Amino acid sequence: MNKILFSIFFVLISNALCAQDLIVTNYYPNVRIAAVGGYSLRTRLPKSSWDDSYYKDMKNGWHYGIELNYFFTESLGIGMNFYSSHFKAEDRNGINKVRIQHFIPTFNARDFDKQKI
């Protein structure tokens, strides 16, 4: 019985003591897709002849967007971003829904530290 227990113990301990070299390489994908969204608070609005209360209502809203980027080297790439912001504002005629959309072409650069993190 002692020989069987010793053999089982030896097998279990020997597996735990094995060492293996592990080489980890960082892989950075060529394509990056990101989604953004949330609450919006506009900090400054333009001056015009419109009623100021209309602009104050437009300060709060929500937004969403998508970013598509292609990296042709490890650190340089191009992309296209789309953002849409939504606000409600009340003027003399009632509530207006305001939507602001942006299509933005981008040039991207990734910067890594010495460990490439």
Backbone as ProteinMPNN parsed JSONL, in Angstrom:
{"seq_chain_A": "MNKILFSIFFVLISNALCAQDLIVTNYYPNVRIAAVGGYSLRTRLPKSSWDDSYYKDMKNGWHYGIELNYFFTESLGIGMNFYSSHFKAEDRNGINKVRIQHFIPTFNARDFDKQKI", "coords_chain_A": {"N_chain_A": [[0.818, -1.193, 0.0], [1.944, 1.251, 0.77], [3.801, 1.599, -1.256], [2.179, 2.068, -3.469], [0.861, 4.491, -2.761], [3.119, 6.11, -2.511], [4.001, 6.059, -5.177], [1.855, 7.315, -6.52], [1.926, 9.842, -5.267], [4.507, 10.634, -6.097], [4.161, 10.808, -8.897], [2.249, 12.871, -9.084], [3.632, 15.058, -7.892], [5.885, 15.23, -9.538], [4.831, 16.083, -11.993], [4.088, 18.655, -11.321], [6.528, 19.852, -10.913], [7.751, 20.048, -13.359], [9.371, 21.951, -15.847], [8.914, 24.404, -18.368], [9.808, 26.121, -21.267], [8.389, 29.118, -22.307], [7.493, 31.011, -24.936], [6.364, 34.112, -25.614], [4.8, 35.976, -27.983], [3.943, 39.193, -29.069], [1.053, 40.045, -30.769], [-0.243, 42.228, -32.998], [-3.204, 43.222, -34.358], [-4.102, 43.948, -37.789], [-6.46, 45.227, -38.344], [-8.672, 47.336, -36.667], [-11.56, 47.645, -34.797], [-13.896, 49.624, -33.193], [-16.418, 50.554, -30.847], [-18.289, 53.291, -29.625], [-20.084, 55.168, -27.154], [-22.571, 56.959, -25.244], [-23.423, 59.368, -22.66], [-23.756, 62.805, -23.471], [-22.342, 65.992, -22.965], [-22.3, 69.122, -23.943], [-19.909, 71.649, -23.843], [-19.517, 74.251, -24.744], [-21.387, 76.443, -26.699], [-22.186, 77.92, -29.87], [-22.616, 81.469, -30.432], [-25.518, 83.206, -31.467], [-28.382, 84.622, -33.166], [-30.45, 83.226, -32.108], [-32.677, 82.111, -29.503], [-31.346, 81.939, -26.218], [-32.17, 79.953, -24.41], [-32.814, 77.845, -26.045], [-30.326, 76.898, -26.879], [-29.295, 76.158, -24.383], [-30.849, 73.927, -23.775], [-29.849, 72.205, -25.67], [-27.457, 71.367, -24.664], [-27.327, 68.93, -23.272], [-27.404, 65.46, -24.013], [-27.126, 62.432, -25.962], [-24.762, 60.127, -27.428], [-23.336, 58.103, -30.077], [-21.031, 55.961, -31.782], [-18.762, 54.637, -34.292], [-15.617, 53.216, -34.996], [-13.311, 52.484, -37.482], [-10.284, 51.112, -38.327], [-7.334, 50.598, -40.225], [-4.2, 49.182, -40.097], [-1.313, 49.519, -41.814], [1.356, 49.151, -41.266], [3.117, 48.08, -38.277], [2.759, 50.235, -36.565], [1.535, 52.372, -37.944], [-1.374, 53.652, -39.578], [-4.575, 53.981, -41.304], [-7.942, 55.275, -41.176], [-11.559, 55.369, -40.676], [-13.982, 57.194, -39.057], [-17.176, 57.338, -37.516], [-19.531, 59.358, -35.982], [-22.424, 60.113, -34.069], [-24.503, 62.47, -32.637], [-27.155, 63.236, -30.413], [-29.7, 65.474, -29.516], [-32.254, 67.191, -27.65], [-34.224, 70.029, -28.038], [-36.137, 72.844, -27.059], [-37.998, 75.179, -28.76], [-39.815, 78.128, -29.801], [-41.763, 76.934, -31.37], [-42.105, 74.376, -30.44], [-40.81, 71.109, -29.463], [-37.719, 70.273, -30.773], [-35.789, 67.83, -32.397], [-32.423, 67.427, -32.48], [-29.792, 66.359, -34.486], [-26.451, 65.598, -34.862], [-24.038, 64.649, -37.103], [-20.932, 63.079, -37.816], [-18.478, 62.257, -40.175], [-15.329, 61.093, -40.242], [-12.218, 61.009, -41.671], [-9.171, 59.395, -40.748], [-5.706, 59.443, -39.742], [-3.647, 57.184, -38.238], [-1.505, 56.48, -35.45], [0.274, 54.165, -33.577], [1.893, 53.965, -30.514], [4.457, 52.378, -28.807], [5.889, 51.136, -25.754], [9.132, 50.136, -24.409], [8.696, 47.477, -23.849], [6.77, 46.843, -25.618], [4.05, 47.262, -24.97]], "CA_chain_A": [[0.0, 0.0, 0.0], [2.824, 2.402, 0.823], [4.432, 1.758, -2.569], [1.171, 2.667, -4.358], [0.715, 5.889, -2.358], [4.358, 6.8, -2.873], [4.019, 6.202, -6.642], [0.874, 8.347, -6.881], [2.489, 11.094, -4.802], [5.647, 10.958, -6.965], [3.637, 11.218, -10.211], [1.614, 14.185, -8.944], [4.658, 16.067, -7.626], [6.779, 15.367, -10.691], [4.151, 16.901, -12.996], [4.11, 20.043, -10.86], [7.899, 20.348, -10.943], [8.257, 20.154, -14.735], [9.532, 23.316, -16.333], [8.775, 24.518, -19.809], [10.046, 27.464, -21.782], [7.228, 29.664, -22.988], [7.832, 32.223, -25.691], [5.154, 34.871, -25.896], [4.994, 37.041, -28.962], [2.814, 40.119, -29.147], [0.467, 40.131, -32.104], [-1.1, 43.394, -33.133], [-4.008, 43.019, -35.557], [-4.09, 45.014, -38.793], [-7.764, 45.897, -38.361], [-9.2, 47.69, -35.346], [-12.952, 48.092, -34.821], [-14.295, 50.052, -31.855], [-17.723, 51.213, -30.716], [-18.337, 54.255, -28.528], [-21.422, 55.676, -26.903], [-22.816, 57.419, -23.89], [-24.041, 60.657, -22.372], [-23.01, 63.945, -24.005], [-22.519, 67.306, -22.374], [-21.561, 70.111, -24.729], [-19.435, 72.666, -22.905], [-19.638, 75.603, -25.305], [-22.233, 76.518, -27.882], [-21.947, 79.171, -30.593], [-23.537, 82.597, -30.246], [-26.274, 83.597, -32.662], [-29.576, 85.398, -32.866], [-31.477, 82.356, -31.541], [-32.93, 82.212, -28.069], [-30.341, 81.232, -25.426], [-32.728, 78.763, -23.775], [-32.745, 76.781, -27.042], [-28.975, 76.353, -26.791], [-29.113, 75.494, -23.093], [-31.462, 72.61, -23.892], [-29.019, 71.374, -26.538], [-26.205, 70.978, -24.017], [-27.382, 67.541, -22.808], [-27.904, 64.498, -24.991], [-26.394, 61.174, -25.997], [-24.026, 59.935, -28.674], [-22.774, 56.791, -30.372], [-20.12, 56.025, -32.915], [-17.994, 53.455, -34.684], [-14.299, 53.537, -35.532], [-12.695, 51.42, -38.277], [-8.912, 51.48, -38.629], [-6.478, 49.585, -40.847], [-2.792, 49.486, -39.889], [-0.488, 48.903, -42.861], [2.561, 48.714, -40.557], [2.799, 47.813, -36.882], [2.391, 51.435, -35.825], [0.89, 53.407, -38.766], [-2.567, 53.198, -40.267], [-5.608, 54.934, -41.701], [-9.237, 54.821, -40.718], [-12.759, 56.174, -40.871], [-14.789, 57.234, -37.84], [-18.527, 57.891, -37.635], [-20.114, 59.73, -34.696], [-23.74, 60.723, -34.156], [-24.936, 63.052, -31.372], [-28.59, 63.519, -30.416], [-30.115, 66.431, -28.489], [-33.615, 67.717, -27.751], [-34.277, 71.442, -27.674], [-37.484, 73.391, -27.207], [-38.059, 76.578, -29.193], [-41.185, 78.679, -29.767], [-42.672, 76.061, -32.118], [-42.198, 73.057, -29.814], [-39.558, 70.378, -29.244], [-36.987, 69.863, -31.966], [-34.73, 66.855, -32.185], [-31.23, 67.848, -33.212], [-28.828, 65.281, -34.686], [-25.203, 66.037, -35.482], [-23.29, 63.475, -37.547], [-19.583, 63.349, -38.298], [-17.685, 61.228, -40.832], [-13.993, 61.646, -40.078], [-11.077, 60.171, -42.063], [-8.102, 59.544, -39.762], [-4.388, 58.842, -39.874], [-3.421, 56.67, -36.892], [-0.167, 56.048, -35.045], [0.358, 53.477, -32.303], [3.198, 54.144, -29.895], [4.707, 51.326, -27.843], [7.048, 51.314, -24.89], [10.202, 49.172, -24.683], [8.149, 46.117, -23.755], [5.713, 46.783, -26.641], [2.74, 47.127, -24.324]], "C_chain_A": [[0.866, 1.262, 0.0], [3.486, 2.671, -0.525], [3.46, 2.422, -3.548], [0.984, 4.146, -4.018], [1.952, 6.699, -2.72], [4.419, 7.043, -4.382], [3.052, 7.3, -7.093], [1.388, 9.727, -6.471], [3.632, 11.543, -5.702], [5.174, 11.45, -8.332], [3.023, 12.61, -10.123], [2.643, 15.293, -8.719], [5.553, 16.271, -8.837], [6.132, 16.184, -11.806], [4.174, 18.377, -12.612], [5.503, 20.645, -10.96], [8.477, 20.481, -12.349], [8.321, 21.617, -15.144], [9.421, 23.315, -17.848], [9.064, 25.962, -20.191], [8.81, 27.896, -22.553], [7.634, 30.962, -23.648], [6.522, 32.89, -26.076], [5.499, 35.963, -26.886], [3.745, 37.913, -28.97], [2.348, 40.186, -30.584], [-0.485, 41.302, -32.125], [-1.884, 43.262, -34.43], [-3.926, 44.219, -36.504], [-5.372, 45.828, -38.779], [-8.215, 46.129, -36.923], [-10.613, 48.221, -35.529], [-13.343, 48.434, -33.384], [-15.667, 50.715, -31.92], [-17.68, 52.119, -29.494], [-19.781, 54.7, -28.338], [-21.557, 56.148, -25.474], [-23.508, 58.767, -23.834], [-23.155, 61.776, -22.898], [-23.35, 65.209, -23.228], [-21.65, 68.271, -23.163], [-21.174, 71.262, -23.81], [-19.581, 74.078, -23.438], [-20.465, 75.533, -26.57], [-22.03, 77.864, -28.569], [-22.997, 80.235, -30.281], [-24.248, 82.873, -31.573], [-27.5, 84.383, -32.221], [-30.681, 84.532, -32.271], [-31.596, 82.581, -30.053], [-31.909, 81.383, -27.294], [-30.889, 79.97, -24.764], [-32.718, 77.574, -24.736], [-31.379, 76.108, -26.985], [-28.733, 75.632, -25.468], [-29.713, 74.1, -23.107], [-30.591, 71.659, -24.717], [-27.738, 70.907, -25.86], [-26.192, 69.513, -23.606], [-27.959, 66.647, -23.891], [-27.135, 63.197, -24.889], [-25.746, 61.012, -27.364], [-23.63, 58.465, -28.837], [-21.866, 56.932, -31.591], [-19.42, 54.704, -33.152], [-16.686, 53.917, -35.293], [-13.754, 52.312, -36.257], [-11.304, 51.884, -38.679], [-8.184, 50.303, -39.267], [-5.028, 50.03, -40.696], [-1.974, 48.749, -40.94], [0.909, 48.578, -42.373], [2.162, 48.492, -39.103], [2.295, 49.055, -36.156], [1.686, 52.515, -36.646], [-0.313, 52.838, -39.506], [-3.491, 54.336, -40.629], [-6.946, 54.397, -41.226], [-10.354, 55.784, -41.051], [-13.587, 56.055, -39.594], [-16.141, 57.859, -38.149], [-19.05, 58.145, -36.226], [-21.462, 60.397, -34.945], [-24.151, 61.189, -32.758], [-26.401, 63.459, -31.479], [-28.942, 64.397, -29.227], [-31.573, 66.794, -28.706], [-33.576, 69.151, -27.286], [-35.685, 71.962, -27.936], [-37.385, 74.86, -27.618], [-39.515, 77.03, -29.147], [-42.197, 77.749, -30.431], [-42.825, 74.679, -31.497], [-40.816, 72.423, -29.678], [-38.97, 69.95, -30.586], [-35.941, 68.831, -31.571], [-33.567, 67.236, -33.082], [-30.278, 66.66, -33.285], [-27.612, 65.851, -35.413], [-24.407, 64.786, -35.831], [-21.947, 63.898, -38.119], [-19.037, 62.099, -38.977], [-16.269, 61.772, -40.901], [-12.947, 60.662, -40.603], [-9.919, 60.439, -41.099], [-6.804, 58.923, -40.254], [-3.972, 58.455, -38.46], [-1.969, 56.287, -36.67], [-0.271, 55.385, -33.679], [1.772, 53.631, -31.78], [3.345, 53.092, -28.795], [5.87, 51.713, -26.943], [8.081, 50.231, -25.203], [9.704, 47.736, -24.652], [7.037, 45.87, -24.772], [4.35, 46.5, -26.008], [1.901, 48.326, -24.701]], "O_chain_A": [[0.553, 2.23, -0.693], [3.707, 3.823, -0.897], [3.87, 3.246, -4.365], [0.954, 4.977, -4.927], [1.846, 7.836, -3.181], [4.841, 8.113, -4.82], [3.392, 8.117, -7.948], [1.293, 10.678, -7.247], [3.717, 12.725, -6.038], [5.729, 12.408, -8.868], [3.256, 13.443, -11.0], [2.524, 16.366, -9.309], [5.94, 17.403, -9.124], [6.834, 16.915, -12.504], [4.269, 19.247, -13.478], [5.628, 21.864, -11.083], [9.591, 20.98, -12.508], [7.435, 22.409, -14.825], [9.788, 22.348, -18.517], [8.622, 26.899, -19.526], [8.257, 27.135, -23.348], [8.069, 31.9, -22.981], [5.687, 32.31, -26.771], [6.391, 36.776, -26.645], [2.625, 37.41, -28.886], [3.148, 40.363, -31.503], [-1.434, 41.352, -31.342], [-1.284, 43.197, -35.503], [-3.71, 45.352, -36.075], [-5.369, 46.998, -39.162], [-8.146, 45.235, -36.08], [-10.842, 49.136, -36.319], [-13.145, 47.632, -32.471], [-16.025, 51.349, -32.913], [-17.111, 51.764, -28.461], [-20.595, 54.613, -29.257], [-20.764, 55.787, -24.605], [-24.091, 59.239, -24.81], [-21.932, 61.702, -22.782], [-24.507, 65.453, -22.883], [-20.424, 68.244, -23.066], [-22.015, 71.789, -23.082], [-19.753, 75.015, -22.658], [-20.258, 74.659, -27.412], [-21.729, 78.853, -27.9], [-24.127, 79.918, -29.911], [-23.654, 82.785, -32.648], [-27.634, 84.757, -31.055], [-31.753, 85.049, -31.956], [-30.717, 83.172, -29.425], [-31.631, 80.244, -27.669], [-30.145, 79.007, -24.575], [-32.623, 76.426, -24.302], [-31.288, 74.882, -27.037], [-28.046, 74.612, -25.433], [-29.149, 73.181, -22.515], [-30.597, 70.449, -24.486], [-26.999, 70.114, -26.442], [-25.123, 68.902, -23.593], [-28.888, 67.033, -24.6], [-26.557, 62.892, -23.846], [-26.128, 61.671, -28.331], [-23.594, 57.698, -27.875], [-21.941, 57.914, -32.329], [-19.476, 53.785, -32.334], [-16.654, 54.905, -36.027], [-13.74, 51.217, -35.696], [-11.156, 52.934, -39.305], [-8.398, 49.151, -38.89], [-4.666, 51.129, -41.118], [-1.939, 47.519, -40.965], [1.6, 47.787, -43.015], [1.004, 48.691, -38.736], [1.49, 48.946, -35.231], [1.266, 53.515, -36.064], [-0.288, 51.708, -39.993], [-3.235, 55.497, -40.309], [-7.076, 53.213, -40.912], [-10.14, 56.854, -41.622], [-13.857, 54.954, -39.115], [-16.239, 58.793, -38.945], [-19.017, 57.255, -35.376], [-21.627, 61.149, -35.906], [-24.149, 60.404, -31.81], [-26.836, 63.967, -32.513], [-28.551, 64.123, -28.092], [-32.073, 66.713, -29.828], [-32.97, 69.463, -26.261], [-36.337, 71.574, -28.905], [-36.776, 75.675, -26.925], [-40.351, 76.38, -28.519], [-43.377, 77.779, -30.083], [-43.615, 73.877, -31.995], [-39.793, 73.102, -29.765], [-39.648, 69.344, -31.415], [-35.292, 68.954, -30.533], [-33.717, 67.352, -34.299], [-29.988, 66.027, -32.269], [-27.74, 66.503, -36.449], [-24.131, 63.957, -34.963], [-21.827, 64.915, -38.803], [-19.121, 61.003, -38.422], [-16.026, 62.793, -41.543], [-12.797, 59.58, -40.037], [-9.709, 61.577, -40.68], [-6.804, 58.003, -41.071], [-3.945, 59.307, -37.572], [-1.288, 55.828, -37.587], [-0.826, 55.955, -32.74], [2.739, 53.447, -32.519], [2.459, 52.936, -27.955], [6.725, 52.514, -27.321], [7.916, 49.485, -26.168], [10.236, 46.875, -25.354], [6.432, 44.799, -24.78], [3.607, 45.624, -26.45], [0.752, 48.435, -24.274]]}, "name": "protein", "num_of_chains": 1, "seq": "MNKILFSIFFVLISNALCAQDLIVTNYYPNVRIAAVGGYSLRTRLPKSSWDDSYYKDMKNGWHYGIELNYFFTESLGIGMNFYSSHFKAEDRNGINKVRIQHFIPTFNARDFDKQKI"}
